[in-house]
Amino acid sequence: MQIKALACELPSESGLPFSHYTHEDIAQQAAIRGIVASISGATVWRWLKADAIKPWHYRSWIFPRDPQFAFKAGRVLDLYQGLWEGQLLGPNDFVISADEKTGLQARKRIAPTLPPGPGRAGRVEFEYERHGVIAYMAAWDVRRAKVFGLCERTTGIESYHHLVDLVMRQEPYRSAHRVFWITDNGSSHIGTKSIARLAQWYPNAIQVHLPVHASWLNQVEIYFSIVSRKVLTPDDFADVEAVKNKLLAFQAYYETIATPFEWKFTRSDLSNLLAKLGKYQPRPLKTAA
């Protein structure tokens, strides 16, 4: 237990000049502190593995800074559970999760990409030629597992309008009671002006903003992660038209196999998470003089 506790410390807390422990570091520190007379790094690794403790691994994260984080995130989580303002959604209500992948480069490798073989990984030439950049706009119907998408030269209000049109001009959305559009706070759909603008475009459309730095609550990001793995890696495209064609072809294919994402994170989980984070206070951001 003492060795596992040691593994869960930051080395800086003990004045050590490195950022994370290895199993060998922990074995050495355990002996120095008198926890044991001696112990091997392999034994430490085996003990830590039993509890999935990996002090040599790190993940980046952003501390919630939006003062309305709980309220905004809660509304989105309610929509995923089929609720809006405490009332069940009706059969003619729909929930759309939308966003864009920006800066998708058409990189033409200077040598052909080679497939994998026995005992050999696939090979991608490191050097490439740039042949333009596009953005991929996508909207995911949370409850129906349908995806809509298009490619634009750049993002912005006009590009977002094209995506909204693509969805809202089709049934059942055109004649729906309500269509909730969940988005982040990107420049294409930010602020109260965006809410009013969407309602002007389509009176039955309701913009629902996520808190700042909460894209992990946007279900379309799950789809984007699939696209990144299945379509954009490795990135070897002759031109932007090739990128576009592959994205839209995958989109059509994915619809044939897609099912709604099994979203398990609820308001209760959010409350527990924020309570846990409440124990830590982030440093105030410095502003330019």
C-alpha positions in Angstrom: 0.0 0.0 0.0 2.8 2.4 0.8 4.5 1.7 -2.6 1.2 2.3 -4.4 0.8 5.6 -2.5 4.3 6.6 -3.5 3.4 5.9 -7.1 0.4 8.3 -6.8 2.6 11.2 -5.7 4.2 13.8 -8.0 8.1 13.5 -7.9 8.3 17.3 -7.4 6.5 16.8 -4.0 9.6 15.0 -2.8 12.0 17.5 -4.5 13.0 15.1 -7.3 14.2 16.6 -10.6 11.9 14.7 -13.0 8.3 14.8 -13.9 7.1 11.3 -13.5 8.1 8.0 -11.9 9.0 4.8 -13.7 8.7 1.5 -11.9 12.5 1.5 -11.4 12.3 5.0 -9.8 9.6 3.8 -7.4 11.7 0.8 -6.4 14.6 3.0 -5.7 12.6 5.5 -3.7 10.9 2.7 -1.7 14.3 1.6 -0.6 15.6 5.1 0.2 12.5 5.9 2.3 12.8 2.6 4.2 9.5 1.1 3.0 11.4 -2.0 2.0 15.0 -3.2 2.3 15.1 -3.8 -1.4 12.6 -4.5 -4.2 12.8 -5.0 -8.0 11.3 -2.7 -10.5 9.5 -5.8 -12.0 7.8 -6.5 -8.7 6.7 -2.8 -8.5 5.3 -2.9 -12.0 3.4 -6.1 -11.2 1.8 -4.6 -8.1 0.8 -1.4 -9.9 -0.6 -3.3 -12.8 -3.0 -5.0 -10.5 -4.6 -1.6 -9.7 -4.1 -0.1 -13.2 -1.7 2.5 -11.7 0.5 4.1 -14.4 2.4 7.0 -13.0 4.4 7.3 -16.3 1.2 8.1 -18.3 -0.3 11.6 -18.5 -3.5 13.0 -20.1 -4.1 16.6 -20.9 -7.3 18.3 -19.6 -8.8 21.7 -19.2 -10.2 22.9 -15.9 -13.9 24.0 -16.3 -13.9 27.8 -16.3 -17.4 28.6 -17.5 -19.4 29.9 -14.5 -22.5 28.3 -16.1 -20.8 25.0 -16.8 -23.2 22.8 -14.8 -26.3 24.5 -16.3 -25.2 24.4 -19.9 -23.7 20.9 -19.7 -26.8 19.6 -17.8 -29.1 20.8 -20.6 -27.1 18.8 -23.2 -27.0 15.7 -21.0 -30.8 16.0 -20.5 -31.2 16.0 -24.3 -29.2 12.9 -24.6 -31.6 11.3 -22.1 -34.6 12.5 -24.0 -35.5 15.5 -21.8 -35.8 19.2 -22.2 -36.6 21.6 -19.3 -37.8 18.6 -17.3 -40.2 17.3 -19.9 -39.9 14.2 -22.1 -39.1 14.9 -25.8 -41.9 13.9 -28.1 -41.6 11.6 -31.2 -41.5 14.7 -33.4 -38.5 16.2 -31.5 -34.9 15.6 -32.8 -31.5 16.2 -31.3 -28.6 17.1 -33.6 -25.0 17.3 -32.6 -22.9 19.4 -35.0 -19.4 20.7 -35.4 -16.6 20.9 -37.9 -13.1 19.5 -38.5 -10.9 22.3 -39.8 -7.6 22.4 -41.6 -7.8 19.0 -43.3 -4.8 19.0 -45.6 -4.4 17.1 -48.8 -0.9 15.7 -48.4 0.4 13.8 -51.4 3.2 11.5 -50.3 6.3 11.6 -52.6 6.4 7.8 -52.6 3.4 5.4 -52.7 1.9 4.2 -49.5 2.6 0.5 -49.0 0.2 -2.0 -47.4 1.1 -4.1 -44.4 2.6 -7.6 -44.8 3.6 -10.5 -42.6 5.7 -9.1 -39.8 5.6 -5.6 -41.3 3.5 -2.6 -40.7 2.1 -0.5 -43.5 4.5 2.2 -44.7 3.9 5.8 -45.3 6.5 8.1 -46.8 7.4 10.9 -44.4 7.8 13.7 -47.0 4.8 15.1 -48.9 3.5 17.9 -51.1 0.7 20.1 -49.9 -2.3 20.3 -52.2 -4.8 22.5 -50.3 -6.9 22.5 -47.2 -10.7 22.0 -46.6 -13.1 21.8 -43.7 -15.5 19.0 -43.0 -18.9 20.1 -41.5 -21.0 17.3 -39.9 -24.2 16.9 -38.0 -25.1 13.7 -36.1 -28.7 12.8 -35.3 -28.3 11.5 -31.7 -31.4 9.4 -31.6 -31.6 8.2 -35.2 -27.9 7.5 -35.8 -27.9 9.5 -39.1 -25.0 11.6 -40.2 -25.0 14.6 -42.5 -21.9 16.3 -43.8 -20.3 18.5 -46.4 -17.0 19.9 -47.3 -16.2 23.6 -47.5 -13.1 25.6 -48.3 -13.4 27.3 -44.9 -15.6 27.5 -41.8 -17.8 30.4 -40.8 -21.5 31.4 -40.6 -22.1 30.7 -44.3 -20.6 27.2 -44.1 -22.6 26.5 -41.0 -25.8 27.7 -42.8 -25.1 25.2 -45.6 -24.9 22.4 -43.0 -28.1 23.5 -41.3 -29.9 23.7 -44.7 -28.7 20.2 -45.6 -30.4 18.8 -42.5 -33.5 21.1 -42.1 -34.7 21.0 -45.7 -35.2 17.2 -45.4 -37.9 15.3 -43.6 -38.5 14.6 -40.8 -36.7 17.8 -39.7 -38.5 20.2 -42.0 -41.8 19.5 -40.4 -40.5 18.6 -36.9 -41.9 20.1 -33.8 -38.4 21.0 -32.5 -34.9 20.3 -33.7 -32.2 20.9 -31.0 -28.8 21.8 -32.4 -26.0 21.1 -30.0 -22.8 23.0 -30.8 -19.7 24.3 -29.2 -18.7 28.0 -29.1 -16.7 28.1 -32.4 -16.9 31.2 -34.4 -19.4 29.7 -36.9 -22.1 29.4 -34.2 -21.2 31.4 -31.1 -23.3 33.5 -28.7 -26.8 34.7 -28.6 -26.7 36.1 -32.1 -26.2 32.5 -33.4 -29.3 31.4 -31.4 -31.4 34.1 -33.0 -29.9 33.5 -36.4 -30.7 29.8 -36.3 -34.3 30.5 -35.2 -34.6 33.0 -38.1 -33.4 30.4 -40.6 -35.7 27.7 -39.2 -38.3 28.6 -36.5 -38.4 25.0 -35.2 -34.6 24.9 -34.7 -33.2 25.6 -31.2 -29.5 26.3 -30.7 -28.1 24.7 -27.5 -24.5 25.7 -26.7 -22.1 23.6 -24.7 -20.0 25.2 -22.0 -16.6 26.6 -23.1 -14.0 23.8 -23.4 -16.6 21.0 -23.3 -16.4 19.5 -26.8 -16.1 16.1 -25.0 -19.8 16.4 -24.4 -20.6 16.8 -28.1 -21.5 13.4 -29.6 -20.4 14.3 -33.1 -16.8 14.3 -31.8 -17.2 10.5 -31.4 -18.0 10.3 -35.1 -15.0 12.6 -35.9 -12.7 10.3 -33.9 -13.9 7.4 -36.1 -13.3 9.5 -39.2 -9.8 10.4 -38.0 -8.9 6.7 -37.6 -10.7 5.2 -40.6 -10.3 7.9 -43.2 -7.7 10.5 -42.4 -4.9 8.2 -41.1 -2.6 7.9 -42.9 -3.3 11.1 -44.8 -2.2 10.5 -48.4 -4.4 12.4 -50.8 -3.7 13.7 -54.3 -5.8 16.9 -53.8 -8.7 18.3 -51.7 -11.2 16.7 -54.1 -9.8 13.3 -53.1 -10.2 14.2 -49.4 -13.8 15.3 -50.0 -14.7 12.2 -52.0 -13.3 9.9 -49.3 -15.0 11.7 -46.5 -18.4 11.7 -48.1 -18.0 8.0 -49.3 -17.2 7.0 -45.7 -20.1 9.0 -44.4 -22.5 7.1 -46.7 -20.9 3.8 -45.7 -21.0 4.6 -42.0 -24.8 5.3 -42.1 -25.3 1.7 -43.2 -23.7 0.3 -40.0 -24.3 3.1 -37.5 -26.3 2.8 -34.3 -26.9 5.5 -31.6 -23.9 6.0 -29.4 -24.3 4.4 -26.0 -24.0 7.5 -24.0 -23.7 6.8 -20.2 -22.5 10.1 -18.8 -25.5 11.7 -17.0 -26.3 14.7 -14.8 -25.4 12.7 -11.8 -22.0 11.8 -13.2 -21.5 15.5 -14.0 -22.3 16.5 -10.4 -19.9 14.0 -9.1 -17.2 15.2 -11.4 -17.6 18.8 -10.6 -17.6 18.0 -6.9 -14.3 16.2 -7.3 -12.8 19.1 -9.3 -14.1 21.5 -6.7 -11.2 20.3 -4.4 -8.7 22.0 -6.8 -8.4 25.6 -7.6 -6.8 26.5 -11.0 -4.4 29.4 -11.1 -6.0 32.6 -12.5 -5.2 33.2 -16.2 -2.7 36.0 -16.8 -4.0 38.8 -19.0 -1.9 41.1 -21.1 -1.3 44.5 -19.6 
